[in-house]
Every structure is written in structure tokens, then in C-alpha cells.
Amino acid sequence: IHLELDVSELNGDIRAGDHIAIYPRNDTNAVTEI
């Protein structure tokens, strides 16, 4: 399963607590937040 990692909100700086959403390419309605 191919997953796209949306890091547009992180401005290149990943910190604990930042919002990270994974959108499966085959189902844009399914969002997994980690």
C-alpha cells in the first residue's frame, strides 16, 4: 500500500506533537493521524 505523507504544515521541521496525516492513495477519505 502506497502512503503519501503530508508534511506541508511542518515547514521542514518535524517535532513531537506536530500534526502528521497519512493519506492512502487508493482512498482519500481514509486519514490516519499519528
C-alpha positions in Angstrom: 0.0 0.0 0.0 1.4 3.3 -1.0 1.0 6.1 1.5 1.5 9.8 1.0 3.0 11.7 3.9 1.6 15.3 4.1 4.3 17.4 5.8 3.3 20.7 4.3 2.4 22.1 7.7 5.8 21.2 9.2 7.9 23.7 7.2 10.7 21.1 7.0 10.9 20.9 10.8 9.5 17.8 12.4 8.8 18.0 16.1 7.0 15.8 18.6 3.3 16.8 18.7 3.2 18.1 15.1 0.2 17.1 13.1 1.1 14.3 10.6 -1.6 12.9 8.4 -1.2 9.8 6.1 -3.5 9.6 3.1 -3.8 6.3 1.4 -3.6 6.9 -2.4 -6.4 4.4 -3.1 -8.8 6.0 -0.6 -8.5 9.8 0.0 -11.4 9.6 2.5 -9.4 7.5 4.9 -7.0 9.5 7.0 -4.7 8.1 9.7 -3.3 10.6 12.2 -0.2 9.7 14.1 
